[in-house]
Amino acid sequence: MGRLADDYYVIAHDERTGRLRVSGAAAGVGAAAAIIGELVLGGYLAAREGELLARDRDDPPADRLLREVLAQVDAPRQDRDLGAWLRFLAVEAVADLRHRLISDGLVATVRLRRWVLVQRIQHLPTNPNLAAWPAIRLANALSRGEELSPPDQLLATLVQATGLLGDVLWLRPDHNPGWDRAAQVRAHLPADLAQLAAHAEAAVGDGVLARRGI
């Protein structure tokens, strides 16, 4: 896929059925953090001391979704709390990424007729092999202890924070070295990405506690 948030989306979904591999709440947080991560890595946003701040840039992002999110964050008198932005964007983040992938021709809407008056809608990758590649690439890099690019560093951390690392490292030989490498990556994230990852982990944890009624 190539873009951080797109890679997160396809890892979070089964490429054969289109179903989420984790809860909708966890996937929403991960997708929101990945979208913000694209803006941070692109130099449009900064995450500092728990706040999300717009950087002074004259050139807007080329991607429509990123422009819309940046405009929301940069609007006057907006709350700067990073955790609040993650929770707000998480509500529609998975759907927003799905629309982007559909627009790019990478995901298609499929209507399956089960009975005469009953249809089931699935959103499936147009190329399942291409959709499976981000997870394969990440598993290979983690299990072999390779250096990861900043986008893949954040991707690996968000995958772990949202409960997807086991789906990525499903081969037994990859499991222990992959988990160890993911922990190392998390511990050495650049400052902006570390802030984003920490707040994403907290938001996922808050969601788990809320579902349990704690």
Summary of the structure (lengths in Angstrom):
residues: 214
radius of gyration: 17.3
end to end distance: 38.1
largest distance: 55.9
contacts: 683
relative contact order: 0.18
helix: 60%
strand: 13%
